[in-house]
Amino acid sequence: MTSDQYFLAVTAIQNRLHAFILSLLADSAAAQDVLQETNLVLIRKADDFRSDAKFESWAYSTARFQVLAYLRDRKRDRLVVHEAIAEKLAPVAEVMAEDTERRIQLLGGCVERLSDDHKALLHSRYGKEVAIATLAADHGKTTSAIKQLLYRMRNLLAACVEERLQKGATE
């Protein structure tokens, strides 16, 4: 694997690594910090990667060690997951991270099925993080109406993803 291929592989696995780490720590800020540490280690140890090894396993293993280091360093905190529990959860978390990546891909296809107005509303709310009150004013609706519309769209998208997952499982 060339260094360019290696760095592309690191970039491509970011969402899955984040989901993996988050599932072990259950703390978004901590997961983001550990992901950054994991990326630093992956970059520093690029020369140690054997091209005959599977990159994803290498990255997940690196992330797991970074989670354990994070937990060790914060042992005094009362709400931190115990290292032994994190170690036992790691294989399950790896599978969940892969599932999350698949769901994200399917979600993209489901969003494409929405009307342009609904896509724009989703993008404004979740992409640009526009406040609901602002969206309501922009669309001439009440905040309750915008909340209800977003709720219905989220449910529709969730159902679409589940349906596509089921179809993929039977194909």
Secondary structure as UniProt FT lines:
FT   HELIX           3..12
FT   HELIX           14..25
FT   HELIX           28..44
FT   HELIX           46..48
FT   TURN            51..52
FT   HELIX           55..73
FT   TURN            74..76
FT   TURN            78..79
FT   HELIX           83..112
FT   HELIX           116..122
FT   HELIX           123..127
FT   HELIX           132..139
FT   HELIX           143..170
//
